[in-house]
Amino acid sequence: NEPLLTRLIEEGESLDRAGTRIWAASEAAFKASGVRPALSIISVERDETGDETSVLFRCNRDNSDCRVLTFPVFLTLGGERMLAVAGQPETGKNIRGDSDIQEIAPPDSADSSVNDSGNFTHEFITTFTDSRRLSGRVCFTSIPKWMGAFRELTLLPIAEPLLKSIRSRQWGMVTNVSSFKVERHIDIFDKIIGRITLTDDTDLSESFIALAFEWLKKNRDGREERVATSIISSTWVSIRGRGIVRKAPLPDYFRKYLARLPSVDSMENPKGKVAVVSSLVPIVATDRTDRGRYLLDQQQFLTSMEDSNLVGNIYYAHYYSWQARVRDNYLFRRAPDVFKENNRGEFIGVQAEVSHLQEAMPFECIEVSMYLSEVFEEGVVLYFEYHSINEQRKNRKLAHGIHTAIWTTTDSREATVRPAKMPEVFLADFMAIINEQ
């Protein structure tokens, strides 16, 4: 970066500011691409005093057109700071169709686009907050959050009328069912490509919207490998009261927008077992009518506005977080030593589903019950029920779900998910609960 430093100094910038500017640009480029590309200067802008205000850099990499804009800001306390923002030049891509649908403006935080077939893609890089596992890899609870964010990004072309409808508190969208399957481990700073399509289960006449997702990891050599799949269905509703909704006809702008998007067959049967589990032999398996028989644990969660979203209800992704919390707390009480950082194995969620029956609202107390549904030597299938509990202990059932967790070793960084025999302390505990019945 010495040539860059020399040029900026020759342009009249101080050594301190020039060095800080180059460092900030390099860090922004690294966080956006996962590598440290060479930088070159595209343009320098000055203010009316002749002082440099912004410098635009190009990231010199094959098949990349990344730009980094740097500029100083002056804080009330603390003096000058240098900011750097990485992004792609505006492509002007839009969805083919009526002129009343506006072009998509990709968000600054990631790269979102729509291809000629009408399928949306969304690229981003995983970060520290995605890791909530002993191995330091991405936790399954991140996937529902990705799904929700991507679902909303696809609605950017109708953002103005959609926000007007939802902010009226008369209309909204509620999640019916969601599920996902994990096929490979996902690591921190992996570049993830999400692809979303409207499935043929969609029925606009019934205000029912079904979406399918593919999640792929983009390797440094450009190869893409699928790491997960997921589905989510939603219904457009009228809001009749707190937590009370009724199916309503789609607004004209929404129906027109969805009608011109292509639909595809669902990628696979969402009810089928994920491949890594399909070959495992269950020791015990309950049928659908008996899956609430073996109660393992119950926890209550007091919700607040922090658990809601624009529609006002409790956001669907929290139901998966509650699965993880109840599961991990139960396992920790049984064998705390397993959760030590030097342990060589962990349970990972490879498949989960939540089916919603009613809406929960902020400040409700949600009781989550976890039951044993299937036991393998390598893991378990758990069944969950969610109830809203009031002060009189009267409850209403909000949702139910499933969660498949398998034991894997953590002494390898390979991406393949390989089931291993779970520690005997867990298997003995599960079998003891079954034998007590």
C-alpha positions, 0 to 999 in steps of 0.5 A: 500500500506504499504507492497509495500512501505516497499518492495521498500524501502528494495530494496534500493529505497528512500521513496520519489521515492517509494511513488511517484511510487506507487501513479503513478501506482495506478492512472494509474490503476484507469484511466484504469479500473475505480476502484482502485485495489490492486497492487502487484509487478511482477518484478523490473529492475535495471540499470548498477549502481544497481538503480531501473529503472522500476517496473512492477505491477499487478492489483489484480482484478477478471477477470482482467489482467491489468499491470502497468509499472512505470519508472522515466524520467529525464527532462532538466528542473524540474528534475525527474518525474515518469511515469506509463503506464497501459495495457494488456499483449499481446495476439497475437490474429490475423485474420484468413486468409492469412499470408500476413495479419499481426497480430493486435497490440492493441494500448496503449490508449485502448483495441482493439481486433478481435474475432473468428468470425472476429468482432472487439471490442474496449474498452475505458473510457469516459473522461472530453472532452466527456462532453459538456452538462449542465448535465455533461454527454457525448455529441452526438458529441463524437460519430462520433469521436469514429466511425472514430477512431474505423474505422481506428483501424480496418485497423491496419493489413494493416497499412503499405500499406494503409498509403503508398497509402494515403500519396502519395496524389493520393488515399484516402477514403471519407465518404458518409453517417453517422448516429447514434442513442442514446438510453441511457445517457452516463456518464463520466468515463463510460467504453464503448465497441464498436463493429464494423461489415461489413454490407451486404450493402458493395460492394467491386466491387464498392469500397463501404464499409459500417460499423455498430457499437454498443456501449455498456456500461460495468457496474461494475457488468459486465453487458453490456447495449447498449447505441447507434448504428451508421453506416458509409459508405465510398468509395475508391477514386483517388484524381484528384485535390484539393477537387476533387475525383473519385471512384477508384478500391480498392487496392488488399491488401485492397480488400483481407483484407475486403473480408475475414471479415464476413458481417451481416445484418444492425442492424436496419433501419438507416432511422427509428426514434430512439425509444425514439422519435417514440412515440412522436406526431409531432405538425408540420412536413414538407415533404422532398421537403419542409424541407428547408422552415423554416430557423432558423439560419446560421453560417459560419465557416472558416476551417484550417488544424486543421479541416482536417485529413490524407486524407487531406479533412475536417474530417466528424465529424466536420459536427456534431460539426457544427450542435451542435454549430448552434443549441446551439447558436440559442437556447442561443439567444432565452433563455440565462437563460436556459443555466445556470448551475442551470437549471433543463433541457437541449436539447440533440441530440438523432439522427443525420445524415450527407450525403456528396455530395462533399469534403471540404478542409482546408481554405474553409469557410463553411456556415451551414444553420439550418431549422425547420423540425418537432416540438414536445412538447418535441423537434424538428427535424432540417434539415441542409445544408452545403455550401462552400462559396467563396469571390463572395458568390458563393457556392457549396453544400457539404452536408445535414443532420438531427438532432433530439433534445429532452428536458430532465430533469437533476435532475436525474442521471438515464441512461434512456432518458426520453423526457419532455415538452420543455420550453414554450419560445422555443415552442412559438418561433418555432411556431411563425416562422412557422406561419410567413410563 
